[in-house]
Amino acid sequence: MEKVTLDETERAAERLVDAFAATDTARYFAAFAEDATFVFHTEARRLENRAAYESLWNSWLEDGWRVVSCTSSNPRIQLLGPTAVFTHDVETVTRTGDGPGETTRERETIVFHRSGGSVTAVHEHLSSLPADSPLPEAS
């Protein structure tokens, strides 16, 4: 299987983060493989596929949730043949239908994999960033 490149991984990560920041549901979920898994510190269980996460996402949208901004910093990419591991720190501001936004600071790992001619995310893991951790400048 053909190796994934640094450039492809950077572009895939940028497209995913940009779509999330725009609350662009179609573009965001197109970045994930159908069998992608998701581990979020805010959820009681692992989400076993893209459809499960998209269902959760849509419930947030129905409640008026939107991303106001999303700043990625401190990126690192590890290339592992047809797979790449992207890690970064992320600061996200969201709002709900109830009013003012919430700011979260988290660490995120996204595993990308080449399947055919495309590079898609196959796993996402999100964890809290300790309160005393500095958030570097956006990259």
N, CA and C of each residue as an Amber inpcrd file, in Angstrom:
protein
   417
   0.8480000  -1.1790000   0.0000000   0.0000000   0.0000000   0.0000000
   0.8930000   1.2420000   0.0000000   0.4860000   2.2300000  -0.7480000
   1.2530000   3.4670000  -0.8810000   1.2840000   4.2430000   0.4390000
   2.4570000   4.7770000   0.7390000   2.6240000   5.5550000   1.9690000
   1.8680000   6.8760000   1.8800000   1.3940000   7.3440000   3.0200000
   0.7960000   8.6670000   3.1150000   1.9470000   9.6620000   3.3040000
   1.8200000  10.8350000   2.7320000   2.8930000  11.8260000   2.8240000
   2.5680000  12.8880000   3.8760000   3.6030000  13.6140000   4.2660000
   3.4320000  14.7170000   5.2080000   2.4660000  15.7500000   4.6450000
   2.6470000  16.1120000   3.3780000   1.7920000  17.1180000   2.7400000
   0.3320000  16.6670000   2.7140000   0.0870000  15.4070000   2.3570000
  -1.2900000  14.8950000   2.3230000  -1.9290000  14.9400000   3.7120000
  -1.1390000  14.5850000   4.7110000  -1.6640000  14.5820000   6.0800000
  -1.9520000  15.9860000   6.5550000  -1.0410000  16.9160000   6.2760000
  -1.2810000  18.3180000   6.6520000  -2.5470000  18.8380000   5.9990000
  -2.7260000  18.5570000   4.7120000  -3.9230000  19.0250000   3.9980000
  -5.1920000  18.3790000   4.5550000  -5.1390000  17.0740000   4.8290000
  -6.3100000  16.3760000   5.3700000  -6.6890000  16.9390000   6.7400000
  -5.6880000  17.1800000   7.5870000  -5.9520000  17.7440000   8.9140000
  -6.5180000  19.1620000   8.7990000  -5.9440000  19.9470000   7.9060000
  -6.4220000  21.3240000   7.7230000  -7.8680000  21.3390000   7.2280000
  -8.1980000  20.4810000   6.2680000  -9.5850000  20.4200000   5.7730000
 -10.5520000  20.0270000   6.8900000 -10.1570000  19.0530000   7.7040000
 -11.0110000  18.5880000   8.7900000 -11.2380000  19.6980000   9.8140000
 -10.1620000  20.3470000  10.2540000 -10.2740000  21.4150000  11.2580000
 -11.0630000  22.5940000  10.6970000 -10.8130000  22.9570000   9.4460000
 -11.5410000  24.0720000   8.8270000 -13.0420000  23.7790000   8.7360000
 -13.3920000  22.5460000   8.3700000 -14.8110000  22.1770000   8.2770000
 -15.4690000  22.2050000   9.6560000 -14.7470000  21.7110000  10.6800000
 -15.2630000  21.7640000  12.0480000 -15.4790000  23.2160000  12.4670000
 -14.4940000  24.0650000  12.2070000 -14.5790000  25.4790000  12.5970000
 -15.7500000  26.1880000  11.9280000 -16.1340000  25.7250000  10.7560000
 -17.2510000  26.3250000  10.0270000 -18.5880000  25.6500000  10.3480000
 -18.5810000  24.6680000  11.2300000 -19.7630000  23.8520000  11.5210000
 -20.3700000  23.3430000  10.2070000 -19.4980000  22.9190000   9.2950000
 -19.9090000  22.4220000   7.9850000 -20.0470000  20.9010000   8.0640000
 -21.2320000  20.4490000   8.3840000 -21.4860000  19.0380000   8.6510000
 -21.0380000  18.1360000   7.5060000 -21.4520000  18.4380000   6.2850000
 -21.1310000  17.5640000   5.1470000 -19.6240000  17.4770000   4.9290000
 -18.9620000  18.6100000   4.9200000 -17.5180000  18.6240000   4.6880000
 -16.7630000  17.9700000   5.8410000 -17.2060000  18.2070000   7.0620000
 -16.5480000  17.6440000   8.2340000 -16.6230000  16.1180000   8.2170000
 -17.8010000  15.5660000   8.0380000 -17.9390000  14.1170000   8.0920000
 -17.3830000  13.4280000   6.8540000 -17.2360000  14.1440000   5.7550000
 -16.5850000  13.5780000   4.5670000 -15.1050000  13.3010000   4.8360000
 -14.5440000  13.9300000   5.8590000 -13.1340000  13.7390000   6.1990000
 -12.8910000  12.4220000   6.9410000 -13.9570000  11.7420000   7.3730000
 -13.8450000  10.5180000   8.1550000 -14.2860000   9.3000000   7.3530000
 -13.6000000   8.1950000   7.5510000 -14.0300000   6.9230000   6.9830000
 -15.3290000   6.5020000   7.6700000 -16.1350000   5.7150000   6.9770000
 -17.4160000   5.2680000   7.5600000 -17.2150000   4.4800000   8.8470000
 -16.1150000   3.7240000   8.9310000 -15.8790000   2.8980000  10.1180000
 -14.9500000   3.5700000  11.1320000 -14.7710000   4.8740000  11.0050000
 -13.9430000   5.6110000  11.9680000 -14.5350000   5.4840000  13.3680000
 -13.6500000   5.5150000  14.3640000 -14.0850000   5.4730000  15.7640000
 -13.7120000   6.7880000  16.4350000 -14.4120000   7.0900000  17.5340000
 -14.2520000   8.3760000  18.1980000 -14.2750000   8.1730000  19.7070000
 -13.2810000   8.7580000  20.3840000 -13.2210000   8.7180000  21.8430000
 -13.1470000  10.1600000  22.3210000 -14.2090000  10.6090000  22.9760000
 -14.2940000  11.9720000  23.4700000 -14.4520000  11.9440000  24.9900000
 -13.6930000  12.7740000  25.6770000 -13.7800000  12.8110000  27.1390000
 -15.1500000  13.2560000  27.6180000 -15.9320000  13.8410000  26.7640000
 -17.2610000  14.3250000  27.1400000 -18.3530000  13.2700000  26.9660000
 -18.0050000  12.1280000  26.3860000 -18.9900000  11.0800000  26.1190000
 -18.6900000   9.8400000  26.9700000 -19.7240000   9.1650000  27.4110000
 -19.5750000   8.0040000  28.2900000 -18.9870000   6.7890000  27.5670000
 -19.2160000   6.7090000  26.2650000 -18.7660000   5.5400000  25.5100000
 -18.0770000   5.9540000  24.2110000 -17.2680000   5.0330000  23.7150000
 -16.6570000   5.2220000  22.3910000 -17.7680000   5.2140000  21.3410000
 -17.6490000   6.0770000  20.3550000 -18.5750000   6.0750000  19.2260000
 -17.9760000   5.1490000  18.1780000 -18.7060000   4.1230000  17.7870000
 -18.1610000   3.0200000  16.9990000 -18.0650000   3.2640000  15.5050000
 -18.6590000   4.3560000  15.0160000 -18.5660000   4.6420000  13.5800000
 -18.9830000   6.0880000  13.3160000 -18.7470000   6.5080000  12.0860000
 -19.0520000   7.8850000  11.6980000 -20.5320000   8.2000000  11.8700000
 -21.3900000   7.2520000  11.5480000 -22.8380000   7.4910000  11.6690000
 -23.2360000   7.8000000  13.1110000 -22.6240000   7.1190000  14.0710000
 -22.9380000   7.3680000  15.4860000 -22.5330000   8.7830000  15.8800000
 -21.3710000   9.2190000  15.4270000 -20.9300000  10.5770000  15.7450000
 -21.7980000  11.6000000  15.0270000 -22.1190000  11.3380000  13.7840000
 -22.9500000  12.2900000  13.0360000 -24.3240000  12.4350000  13.6740000
 -24.8610000  11.3670000  14.2080000 -26.1400000  11.4380000  14.9140000
 -26.0190000  12.3220000  16.1520000 -24.9390000  12.1420000  16.9130000
 -24.6950000  12.9770000  18.0950000 -24.5340000  14.4400000  17.6780000
 -23.7350000  14.6950000  16.6590000 -23.5010000  16.0430000  16.1220000
 -24.8290000  16.6970000  15.7440000 -25.6740000  15.9550000  15.0310000
 -26.9650000  16.5080000  14.6080000 -27.8500000  16.8460000  15.8020000
 -27.7540000  16.0730000  16.8870000 -28.5330000  16.4040000  18.0860000
 -28.0320000  17.7110000  18.6930000 -26.7150000  17.9420000  18.6390000
 -26.1690000  19.2210000  19.1180000 -26.6940000  20.3660000  18.2630000
 -26.6860000  20.1920000  16.9440000 -27.1770000  21.2400000  16.0380000
 -28.6440000  21.5580000  16.3140000 -29.4380000  20.5220000  16.5650000
 -30.8630000  20.7280000  16.8620000 -31.0490000  21.5600000  18.1270000
 -30.0820000  21.4810000  19.0380000 -30.1360000  22.2670000  20.2770000
 -29.5530000  23.6660000  20.0990000 -29.1620000  23.9980000  18.8730000
 -28.6390000  25.3320000  18.5990000 -27.1280000  25.4630000  18.6980000
 -26.4240000  24.3580000  18.8620000 -24.9620000  24.3740000  18.9950000
 -24.3020000  24.7430000  17.6720000 -23.2730000  25.5780000  17.7570000
 -22.4700000  25.9670000  16.5880000 -21.0510000  26.2460000  17.0550000
 -20.0890000  26.0370000  16.1640000 -18.7030000  26.4060000  16.4360000
 -18.5270000  27.8620000  16.0420000 -18.0190000  28.6660000  16.9590000
 -17.7290000  30.0800000  16.6920000 -16.3080000  30.2180000  16.1660000
 -15.3770000  29.5030000  16.8010000 -13.9870000  29.5130000  16.3260000
 -13.2820000  28.2560000  16.8020000 -12.2350000  27.9020000  16.0770000
 -11.4380000  26.7280000  16.4250000  -9.9970000  27.0290000  16.0370000
  -9.1130000  27.0360000  17.0300000  -7.7110000  27.3650000  16.7970000
  -6.8500000  26.1510000  17.0960000  -6.1440000  25.6870000  16.0670000
  -5.2400000  24.5520000  16.1890000  -3.8280000  25.0620000  16.4210000
  -3.1020000  24.4160000  17.3460000  -1.7200000  24.8020000  17.6110000
  -0.9120000  23.5710000  18.0010000   0.3980000  23.7390000  17.9990000
   1.3070000  22.6910000  18.4470000   1.1170000  21.3750000  17.6800000
   1.0390000  21.4330000  16.3310000   0.7940000  20.2100000  15.5710000
   2.0280000  19.3100000  15.5020000   1.7650000  18.0270000  15.3820000
   2.8210000  17.0390000  15.1440000   2.2290000  15.9440000  14.2780000
   2.9980000  15.5070000  13.2910000   2.5690000  14.4220000  12.4120000
   3.6250000  13.3310000  12.4440000   3.1690000  12.1190000  12.6720000
   4.0350000  10.9440000  12.6220000   3.5790000  10.0930000  11.4360000
   4.4830000   9.8360000  10.5000000   4.1640000   9.0460000   9.3190000
   4.5140000   7.5800000   9.5760000   3.5470000   6.6990000   9.3100000
   3.7080000   5.2750000   9.5840000   3.2270000   4.4670000   8.3860000
   3.8980000   4.6140000   7.2660000   3.4900000   3.9160000   6.0410000
   2.2070000   4.4990000   5.4900000   1.1490000   3.6780000   5.3410000
  -0.1170000   4.1870000   4.8120000  -0.9470000   4.9290000   5.8620000
  -0.3840000   5.0880000   7.0590000  -1.0950000   5.7060000   8.1770000
  -0.2760000   6.8660000   8.7300000  -0.9530000   7.8860000   9.2350000
  -0.2870000   9.0140000   9.8840000  -1.0670000   9.3740000  11.1410000
  -0.3310000   9.7830000  12.1640000  -0.9350000  10.2160000  13.4190000
  -0.7070000  11.7200000  13.5410000  -1.7950000  12.4590000  13.6370000
  -1.7660000  13.9190000  13.7730000  -2.2070000  14.2610000  15.1880000
  -1.3760000  14.9970000  15.9050000  -1.7660000  15.4760000  17.2260000
  -1.6410000  16.9920000  17.2470000  -2.4910000  17.6260000  18.0280000
  -2.4300000  19.0780000  18.1920000  -3.2060000  19.4740000  19.4330000
  -3.0160000  20.7340000  19.8240000  -3.8210000  21.3470000  20.8690000
  -4.8870000  22.1600000  20.1560000  -6.0460000  22.2320000  20.7370000
  -7.1390000  22.9420000  20.0710000  -7.9370000  23.7470000  21.0950000
  -8.2010000  24.9770000  20.7360000  -9.0720000  25.8260000  21.5440000
 -10.3060000  26.1170000  20.7060000 -11.4580000  25.7490000  21.2530000
 -12.7100000  25.8760000  20.5110000 -13.6890000  26.7370000  21.2960000
 -14.3230000  27.6460000  20.5960000 -15.3940000  28.4530000  21.1700000
 -16.6790000  28.0240000  20.4650000 -17.6640000  27.6260000  21.2640000
 -18.9620000  27.2270000  20.7190000 -20.0550000  28.0680000  21.3570000
 -21.1990000  28.0440000  20.7280000 -22.3770000  28.6760000  21.3260000
 -23.5280000  27.7040000  21.1860000 -24.5230000  27.9090000  22.0080000
 -25.7340000  27.1010000  21.9170000 -26.9110000  28.0340000  21.7060000
 -28.0590000  27.4540000  21.4950000 -29.2580000  28.2490000  21.3310000
 -29.6000000  29.0410000  22.5760000 -28.9850000  28.6700000  23.7140000
 -29.2640000  29.3390000  24.9770000 -28.4820000  30.6290000  25.1740000
 -27.5150000  30.8960000  24.2870000 -26.7940000  32.1470000  24.4410000
 -25.3070000  32.0510000  24.2850000 -24.5700000  32.6780000  25.2350000
 -23.1350000  32.8640000  25.0660000 -22.3790000  31.5570000  24.9200000
 -21.1970000  31.7060000  24.3380000 -20.3960000  30.5460000  24.0290000
 -19.6030000  29.9830000  25.1900000 -19.0310000  28.8290000  24.9280000
 -18.1690000  28.1390000  25.8680000 -16.8210000  27.9400000  25.1850000
 -15.7430000  28.1270000  25.9240000 -14.4060000  27.8960000  25.3870000
 -13.8510000  26.6240000  26.0030000 -13.3930000  25.7200000  25.1530000
 -12.7580000  24.4880000  25.6170000 -11.3320000  24.4370000  25.0840000
 -10.4520000  23.8840000  25.9080000  -9.0520000  23.6770000  25.5260000
  -8.7840000  22.1870000  25.6370000  -8.4020000  21.5930000  24.5100000
  -8.2620000  20.1430000  24.4700000  -7.0250000  19.7270000  23.6760000
  -6.6500000  18.4660000  23.8660000  -5.6400000  17.8180000  23.0320000
  -6.3930000  16.8350000  22.1470000  -5.9440000  16.7530000  20.9110000
  -6.6350000  15.8750000  19.9790000  -5.6260000  15.0520000  19.1940000
  -5.9710000  13.7920000  19.0030000  -5.2140000  12.8950000  18.1370000
  -6.1640000  12.4190000  17.0500000  -5.7150000  12.5390000  15.8160000
  -6.4910000  12.0410000  14.6810000  -5.5840000  11.1120000  13.8880000
  -6.0520000   9.9000000  13.6460000  -5.3020000   8.9360000  12.8560000
  -5.8650000   8.9590000  11.4450000  -4.9820000   9.2240000  10.4780000
  -5.3540000   9.2390000   9.0650000  -4.8100000   7.9810000   8.3990000
  -5.5240000   7.5040000   7.3950000  -5.0980000   6.2940000   6.6920000
  -5.4190000   6.4230000   5.2040000  -4.4960000   5.9330000   4.3890000
  -4.7400000   5.9160000   2.9500000  -5.5790000   4.6920000   2.6070000
  -6.6520000   4.9340000   1.9020000  -7.4960000   3.8630000   1.3960000
  -7.7930000   4.2080000  -0.0550000  -7.2550000   3.4180000  -0.9640000
  -7.3950000   3.7670000  -2.3710000  -6.5870000   5.0270000  -2.6280000
  -7.1730000   5.9960000  -3.2710000  -6.4670000   7.2320000  -3.5800000
  -6.6440000   8.3380000  -2.5690000  -7.4220000   8.1010000  -1.5060000
  -7.6890000   9.1890000  -0.5730000  -7.1300000   8.9090000   0.8150000
  -6.9630000   9.9930000   1.5600000  -6.4990000   9.9210000   2.9420000
  -7.6450000  10.4230000   3.8190000  -8.1470000   9.5400000   4.6890000
  -9.2640000   9.9180000   5.5530000  -8.9310000   9.6070000   7.0050000
  -9.6570000  10.2450000   7.8940000  -9.4930000  10.0120000   9.3240000
 -10.2010000   8.7080000   9.6940000  -9.4950000   7.8730000  10.4650000
 -10.0800000   6.5930000  10.8860000 -10.2860000   6.5230000  12.3960000
  -9.7050000   7.4860000  13.1280000  -9.9050000   7.5310000  14.5740000
  -9.6270000   8.9440000  15.0740000 -10.4440000   9.3770000  16.0180000
 -10.2360000  10.6710000  16.6820000 -10.3490000  10.4560000  18.1840000
  -9.4020000  11.0340000  18.8970000  -9.4120000  10.9700000  20.3650000
  -9.2250000  12.3850000  20.8900000 -10.1190000  12.8010000  21.7490000
 -10.1140000  14.1470000  22.3090000 -10.0310000  14.0560000  23.8200000
  -9.0960000  14.8120000  24.4120000  -8.9750000  14.8300000  25.8720000
  -8.8070000  16.2660000  26.3510000  -9.1220000  16.4810000  27.6050000
  -8.9870000  17.8170000  28.1940000  -7.5300000  18.2280000  28.2590000
  -7.2860000  19.4830000  28.0420000  -5.9590000  20.0640000  28.2310000
  -5.9260000  20.5950000  29.6590000  -4.9320000  20.2120000  30.4540000
  -4.8870000  20.7180000  31.8340000  -4.9640000  22.2430000  31.8740000
  -5.6490000  22.7620000  32.8440000  -5.8870000  24.2020000  32.9530000
  -4.6060000  25.0130000  32.9830000  -3.5220000  24.4500000  33.5360000
  -2.2860000  25.2110000  33.6360000  -1.3720000  25.0380000  32.4140000
  -1.8470000  24.3450000  31.3820000  -1.0660000  24.1790000  30.1650000
  -1.1640000  25.4180000  29.2920000  -0.0070000  25.9410000  28.8770000
  -0.0680000  27.0900000  27.9700000  -0.5520000  26.6100000  26.6000000
  -1.3560000  27.4040000  25.9420000  -1.7950000  27.0930000  24.5960000
  -0.9260000  27.9090000  23.6500000  -0.0460000  27.2350000  22.8940000
   0.8500000  27.9660000  22.0010000   0.0980000  28.7460000  20.9390000
   0.8370000  29.5940000  20.2620000   0.2720000  30.3760000  19.1570000
  -0.2950000  29.4290000  18.1030000  -1.3200000  29.8690000  17.4050000
  -1.9100000  29.0760000  16.3390000  -0.8800000  28.8080000  15.2630000
  -1.0050000  27.6400000  14.6490000  -0.0720000  27.3050000  13.5760000
  -0.6940000  27.5430000  12.2230000
